[in-house]
Amino acid sequence: MLDLVAFRHDLHAHPETGFDLGRTSELIAAELERAGLEVTRGVGRTGIVATLRRGPDETAIGFRADMDALPIHETTNLPYRSQTEGKFHGCGHDGHSAMLLGAALELAADPSLNRTIHFIFQPDEENGNGAAAMIADGLFERFPMAAIFGLHNMPGMELGHFATQVGSFCAFEDNFEIRVRGQGGHASMPEKGIDPIVTGAAIVQQLQTIVSRSLSPSKHGVVSITEFVTDGARNILPSNVTLRGDCRGFSGDVSESIEQRMRAIVAGVCAAQGAEAEVDYSTSFRPLVNDVRATNMIAGAARDVGSLDTDCGRVGFSEDFAEFLAHRPGAFILMGNGVEGNHAMPLHNPSYDFNDEAIRHGIAFWTSLARQEF
């Protein structure tokens, strides 16, 4: 019998990022094949779909786990710490993969199950490209499913506790880059140039009015400037300033409003200062919206194996699983990772670690979900 804790530790010690998941995906695929499942490799480049065919396509459902690590240096001293400098399973995708693999092996060994399930192991969740790649590669046409489900561990939440809600659940993520062009010169003679730092600073200040003055108080939005880069020096006024940042919210109309106001603000400030600018604005992650019937199904599984909060409120992080939900009904749920030590460290923290005790809770959840009515 496969030791899933040891398997998870092996994935943790050998993290791979993005779509470059050759070792990770092959280890998972080999175990699935060994259990007799139909395994399709290379879905969306390095994604895997393993099918347990026990019922008609009309009632088939999909279970998804992500496989990729983060480009972060791990700071734990765990015996299975990352052996690859600058790469680290700091979001628990090693645990997600181990739980779904364990559930697939357990369900494959149970002849009483009367449902076809597609076990989906996704690449490149962190960059928001993996789900779209699998969909573009024919995921839903090649593997018909009535609904799709996803799970994420949550540090600081008790083991055995789950949280979800109907409707809007995880935020969208938009990214922007604003390139301001002025006219550089000597720091002692600012009147002879056009200072893009002053222009950029004014843009930063004005962008803060988008949420406070352009969005209704009933709508959530966040606009964060995370980089302010110039080509100046100690005594040189720059010619160029680049601003980069991140926007969050829970609906498409909020995303559109932020982009429209941002472009108007940049144009107006630059006109007043005599500078020029270009704005690139893009969406990395859609808002994640849980389907009512699918949420009832996922809630039923959570209640079977632990405690559940079905009105936990929206969460500010983004999740690539939202892309799947734009094409099929489904639901997403959070599962407790523990409240002590490394298990309570925030996701993406260099000291975070997935809780091995959570593996059995995750397997129990997935196997219960396999039997819920949709």
C-alpha positions as CSV (number, residue, x, y, z in Angstrom):
1,M,0.0,0.0,0.0
2,L,1.3,3.4,-1.0
3,D,2.6,5.5,2.0
4,L,1.0,8.8,1.1
5,V,2.9,10.8,3.7
6,A,6.2,9.6,2.3
7,F,4.9,10.3,-1.2
8,R,4.0,13.9,-0.2
9,H,7.4,14.4,1.4
10,D,9.1,13.3,-1.8
11,L,7.0,15.8,-3.8
12,H,7.9,18.5,-1.2
13,A,11.6,17.7,-1.5
14,H,11.6,17.9,-5.3
15,P,9.4,20.8,-6.1
16,E,8.6,21.8,-9.7
17,T,6.9,25.0,-10.9
18,G,4.6,26.2,-13.7
19,F,4.2,23.7,-16.5
20,D,7.7,22.1,-15.8
21,L,6.3,19.2,-13.8
22,G,7.9,16.2,-15.6
23,R,8.9,14.4,-12.4
24,T,5.9,15.3,-10.4
25,S,3.3,14.3,-13.0
26,E,5.0,11.1,-13.9
27,L,5.2,9.9,-10.2
28,I,1.5,10.6,-9.8
29,A,0.5,9.0,-13.2
30,A,2.5,5.9,-12.4
31,E,0.7,5.3,-9.2
32,L,-2.7,5.9,-10.8
33,E,-1.9,3.4,-13.6
34,R,-0.7,0.9,-11.0
35,A,-4.2,1.1,-9.4
36,G,-5.8,0.3,-12.8
37,L,-7.2,3.7,-13.7
38,E,-7.3,5.0,-17.3
39,V,-4.5,7.6,-17.3
40,T,-4.1,10.4,-19.9
41,R,-0.9,12.3,-19.7
42,G,0.0,15.7,-21.3
43,V,-3.5,17.3,-20.9
44,G,-2.6,21.0,-21.0
45,R,1.1,20.2,-21.4
46,T,1.9,18.4,-18.2
47,G,-1.6,17.8,-16.7
48,I,-3.0,14.4,-15.9
49,V,-6.5,13.0,-16.1
50,A,-7.2,9.6,-14.5
51,T,-10.6,8.1,-15.1
52,L,-12.4,5.6,-12.9
53,R,-15.1,4.4,-15.2
54,R,-18.0,3.1,-13.1
55,G,-21.1,4.9,-14.5
56,P,-22.5,6.9,-17.5
57,D,-20.9,10.1,-18.7
58,E,-24.0,12.1,-17.8
59,T,-23.4,11.6,-14.1
60,A,-19.6,11.8,-14.3
61,I,-17.9,14.4,-12.1
62,G,-14.4,15.8,-11.9
63,F,-12.1,16.2,-8.9
64,R,-9.2,18.6,-9.3
65,A,-5.8,19.0,-7.5
66,D,-3.0,21.3,-8.4
67,M,0.6,20.1,-8.6
68,D,2.9,23.1,-9.0
69,A,5.2,24.7,-6.4
70,L,6.2,28.3,-5.9
71,P,9.4,30.2,-6.8
72,I,10.2,30.8,-3.1
73,H,13.2,29.8,-1.0
74,E,12.1,27.5,1.8
75,T,13.3,28.5,5.3
76,T,12.1,25.4,7.3
77,N,14.6,22.8,8.6
78,L,12.3,19.9,7.9
79,P,14.0,16.6,7.0
80,Y,12.1,16.7,3.6
81,R,12.7,20.4,2.9
82,S,13.1,21.5,-0.7
83,Q,16.3,20.3,-2.4
84,T,15.9,22.8,-5.2
85,E,17.1,26.3,-4.5
86,G,14.4,28.9,-5.0
87,K,11.5,26.4,-5.4
88,F,9.2,25.4,-2.6
89,H,5.8,23.8,-2.0
90,G,4.6,26.9,0.0
91,C,1.0,26.5,-0.9
92,G,0.4,22.9,-0.1
93,H,-0.1,21.6,-3.6
94,D,2.1,18.6,-2.7
95,G,-0.6,17.8,-0.1
96,H,-3.4,18.4,-2.5
97,S,-1.9,16.0,-5.0
98,A,-1.3,13.4,-2.3
99,M,-4.9,13.6,-1.0
100,L,-6.5,13.3,-4.4
101,L,-4.1,10.4,-5.3
102,G,-5.1,8.6,-2.1
103,A,-8.8,9.1,-2.8
104,A,-8.3,7.8,-6.4
105,L,-6.5,4.7,-5.1
106,E,-9.2,4.1,-2.4
107,L,-12.1,4.5,-4.8
108,A,-10.5,2.3,-7.5
109,A,-10.4,-0.5,-4.9
110,D,-14.1,-0.1,-4.0
111,P,-16.3,-2.0,-6.4
112,S,-19.5,-0.5,-4.8
113,L,-19.0,2.9,-6.4
114,N,-21.4,3.5,-9.3
115,R,-20.1,6.8,-10.8
116,T,-17.5,7.8,-13.3
117,I,-14.9,10.1,-11.8
118,H,-12.2,12.1,-13.6
119,F,-9.2,12.8,-11.3
120,I,-7.7,16.0,-12.6
121,F,-4.1,16.9,-11.7
122,Q,-3.5,20.5,-12.9
123,P,-0.2,22.2,-13.7
124,D,0.6,25.9,-13.3
125,E,-2.2,27.0,-10.9
126,E,0.0,29.7,-9.3
127,N,0.4,31.7,-12.6
128,G,-3.3,31.2,-13.5
129,N,-2.5,29.4,-16.8
130,G,-3.0,25.7,-16.1
131,A,-6.8,25.5,-16.1
132,A,-7.0,27.3,-19.4
133,A,-4.4,25.1,-21.0
134,M,-6.3,22.0,-20.0
135,I,-9.6,23.4,-21.2
136,A,-7.9,24.4,-24.5
137,D,-6.6,20.9,-24.8
138,G,-10.2,19.5,-24.8
139,L,-10.6,18.6,-21.1
140,F,-14.4,18.8,-21.0
141,E,-14.9,17.4,-24.5
142,R,-12.5,14.4,-24.0
143,F,-13.6,13.8,-20.4
144,P,-17.3,14.7,-20.1
145,M,-18.4,15.7,-16.6
146,A,-21.6,17.2,-15.2
147,A,-19.7,19.1,-12.5
148,I,-16.2,19.8,-11.2
149,F,-14.9,20.2,-7.6
150,G,-11.8,21.6,-6.0
151,L,-10.3,21.9,-2.5
152,H,-7.6,24.0,-0.9
153,N,-6.0,23.7,2.5
154,M,-6.3,26.7,4.9
155,P,-3.6,27.4,7.5
156,G,-5.0,28.6,10.8
157,M,-8.2,26.6,10.4
158,E,-8.7,23.6,12.6
159,L,-8.0,20.1,11.2
160,G,-11.3,18.5,10.1
161,H,-13.0,21.8,9.6
162,F,-14.2,22.9,6.1
163,A,-15.6,26.2,4.8
164,T,-17.4,27.2,1.7
165,Q,-20.4,29.2,0.5
166,V,-22.8,29.5,-2.4
167,G,-22.0,32.1,-5.1
168,S,-19.0,34.5,-5.0
169,F,-16.2,32.9,-3.0
170,C,-12.7,33.8,-4.3
171,A,-11.5,37.1,-5.8
172,F,-10.4,38.0,-9.3
173,E,-6.9,39.2,-9.8
174,D,-6.1,41.9,-12.3
175,N,-2.5,43.1,-13.0
176,F,-1.4,46.4,-14.4
177,E,1.7,48.2,-15.6
178,I,1.8,52.0,-16.1
179,R,4.8,53.4,-18.0
180,V,5.2,57.1,-17.5
181,R,7.6,59.0,-19.9
182,G,8.9,62.4,-18.9
183,Q,12.1,64.3,-19.8
184,G,15.0,63.7,-17.5
185,G,17.8,66.0,-16.6
186,H,20.0,67.4,-13.9
187,A,18.5,67.3,-10.4
188,S,19.5,70.9,-9.8
189,M,17.4,72.1,-12.7
190,P,14.0,70.4,-12.5
191,E,12.3,73.2,-14.4
192,K,14.1,72.2,-17.6
193,G,12.6,68.7,-17.6
194,I,9.3,66.8,-17.0
195,D,9.7,64.9,-13.8
196,P,8.0,61.5,-14.1
197,I,8.5,60.8,-10.4
198,V,6.2,63.6,-9.5
199,T,3.7,62.4,-12.2
200,G,4.0,58.8,-10.9
201,A,3.5,59.9,-7.3
202,A,0.4,61.8,-8.3
203,I,-0.9,58.7,-10.1
204,V,-0.3,56.6,-7.0
205,Q,-2.3,59.0,-4.9
206,Q,-5.1,59.2,-7.3
207,L,-5.4,55.5,-7.8
208,Q,-6.4,55.2,-4.2
209,T,-9.6,57.1,-5.0
210,I,-10.9,54.4,-7.3
211,V,-12.1,52.2,-4.4
212,S,-13.1,55.0,-2.1
213,R,-14.8,57.3,-4.6
214,S,-15.7,55.3,-7.7
215,L,-17.0,52.0,-6.3
216,S,-20.2,51.6,-4.4
217,P,-19.6,50.8,-0.7
218,S,-21.5,47.6,-1.2
219,K,-18.8,46.4,-3.7
220,H,-15.5,45.1,-2.6
221,G,-12.3,46.3,-4.4
222,V,-8.6,46.6,-3.8
223,V,-6.0,48.5,-5.8
224,S,-2.4,48.0,-4.7
225,I,0.7,49.5,-6.2
226,T,3.5,47.1,-5.6
227,E,6.4,48.5,-7.6
228,F,7.7,52.0,-8.4
229,V,10.7,51.8,-10.6
230,T,12.7,54.6,-12.2
231,D,15.8,55.0,-14.4
232,G,17.1,58.0,-12.4
233,A,20.2,58.2,-10.1
234,R,21.5,60.3,-7.1
235,N,21.7,63.6,-9.1
236,I,19.7,62.6,-12.2
237,L,16.0,63.2,-12.8
238,P,14.7,60.1,-14.6
239,S,13.0,60.0,-17.9
240,N,10.9,57.0,-17.2
241,V,8.9,55.6,-14.3
242,T,7.1,52.2,-14.2
243,L,4.3,51.4,-11.8
244,R,3.1,47.9,-11.3
245,G,0.4,46.5,-9.2
246,D,-2.5,44.2,-8.4
247,C,-6.3,44.7,-8.2
248,R,-8.9,42.4,-6.5
249,G,-12.6,42.1,-6.3
250,F,-15.5,39.7,-6.8
251,S,-17.3,40.7,-9.9
252,G,-16.6,41.5,-13.5
253,D,-18.2,44.9,-13.3
254,V,-15.8,45.9,-10.5
255,S,-12.9,44.8,-12.7
256,E,-14.2,46.9,-15.6
257,S,-14.7,49.9,-13.3
258,I,-11.2,49.8,-11.9
259,E,-9.7,49.6,-15.4
260,Q,-11.7,52.4,-16.8
261,R,-11.0,54.7,-13.8
262,M,-7.3,53.8,-13.9
263,R,-6.9,54.7,-17.6
264,A,-8.8,58.0,-17.0
265,I,-6.7,58.9,-14.0
266,V,-3.4,58.2,-15.8
267,A,-4.4,60.2,-18.8
268,G,-5.6,63.2,-16.7
269,V,-2.5,63.3,-14.4
270,C,-0.2,63.1,-17.4
271,A,-2.0,65.8,-19.2
272,A,-1.7,68.1,-16.2
273,Q,2.1,67.3,-15.8
274,G,3.0,67.3,-19.5
275,A,4.0,63.7,-19.4
276,E,3.0,60.7,-21.5
277,A,2.0,57.2,-20.4
278,E,0.9,53.7,-21.5
279,V,-1.3,51.4,-19.4
280,D,-1.3,47.6,-19.7
281,Y,-4.2,46.0,-17.8
282,S,-4.9,42.3,-17.8
283,T,-6.9,39.7,-15.8
284,S,-4.9,36.8,-14.4
285,F,-7.7,35.1,-12.4
286,R,-11.5,35.2,-12.8
287,P,-13.7,35.6,-9.8
288,L,-14.6,32.2,-8.4
289,V,-18.4,31.6,-8.2
290,N,-19.8,28.4,-6.6
291,D,-22.9,26.8,-8.1
292,V,-25.8,26.2,-5.7
293,R,-26.3,22.5,-6.4
294,A,-22.6,21.8,-6.4
295,T,-22.1,23.7,-3.2
296,N,-24.8,21.6,-1.5
297,M,-23.1,18.5,-2.7
298,I,-19.6,19.6,-1.5
299,A,-21.2,20.7,1.8
300,G,-22.7,17.2,2.3
301,A,-19.4,15.6,1.9
302,A,-17.7,17.9,4.4
303,R,-20.4,17.3,7.0
304,D,-19.9,13.6,6.6
305,V,-16.3,13.8,7.6
306,G,-16.0,16.9,9.8
307,S,-17.4,20.3,10.7
308,L,-18.5,22.9,8.2
309,D,-19.1,26.6,7.9
310,T,-21.3,27.3,4.9
311,D,-21.3,31.1,5.3
312,C,-17.6,31.8,5.9
313,G,-17.5,34.9,3.8
314,R,-15.6,35.7,0.6
315,V,-11.8,35.2,0.6
316,G,-9.4,37.7,-0.9
317,F,-7.0,35.3,-2.7
318,S,-7.5,34.2,-6.2
319,E,-7.7,30.6,-7.5
320,D,-7.3,29.2,-11.0
321,F,-10.1,26.7,-10.4
322,A,-12.4,29.7,-11.3
323,E,-11.5,29.1,-14.9
324,F,-13.0,25.6,-14.8
325,L,-16.2,27.0,-13.2
326,A,-16.6,29.4,-16.1
327,H,-17.2,26.2,-18.3
328,R,-18.9,23.8,-16.0
329,P,-20.9,24.0,-12.7
330,G,-19.0,23.1,-9.6
331,A,-17.8,24.2,-6.2
332,F,-14.6,25.0,-4.3
333,I,-14.0,24.4,-0.6
334,L,-11.4,25.2,2.0
335,M,-10.1,22.5,4.5
336,G,-8.3,23.2,7.7
337,N,-4.5,22.7,7.8
338,G,-4.1,23.2,11.6
339,V,-3.6,26.1,14.0
340,E,0.0,25.5,15.3
341,G,3.5,25.9,14.1
342,N,4.4,25.7,10.4
343,H,0.8,24.5,9.7
344,A,-0.6,27.8,10.7
345,M,1.8,29.9,8.7
346,P,0.2,31.8,5.9
347,L,0.1,30.3,2.4
348,H,3.2,31.4,0.4
349,N,5.2,32.0,3.6
350,P,8.7,30.5,3.4
351,S,8.1,28.7,6.7
352,Y,4.7,27.2,5.8
353,D,4.2,23.4,5.6
354,F,1.3,21.2,4.7
355,N,0.0,19.2,7.6
356,D,0.4,15.4,7.0
357,E,-2.5,14.8,9.4
358,A,-4.7,16.6,6.9
359,I,-4.2,13.9,4.3
360,R,-6.7,11.5,5.9
361,H,-9.3,14.2,6.2
362,G,-8.9,15.1,2.5
363,I,-9.2,11.5,1.4
364,A,-12.3,11.0,3.5
365,F,-13.8,14.2,2.0
366,W,-13.1,13.2,-1.7
367,T,-14.4,9.6,-1.2
368,S,-17.6,10.9,0.5
369,L,-18.0,13.5,-2.3
370,A,-17.9,10.6,-4.9
371,R,-21.1,9.3,-3.4
372,Q,-23.0,12.5,-3.1
373,E,-26.0,13.2,-5.4
374,F,-25.8,16.1,-7.9
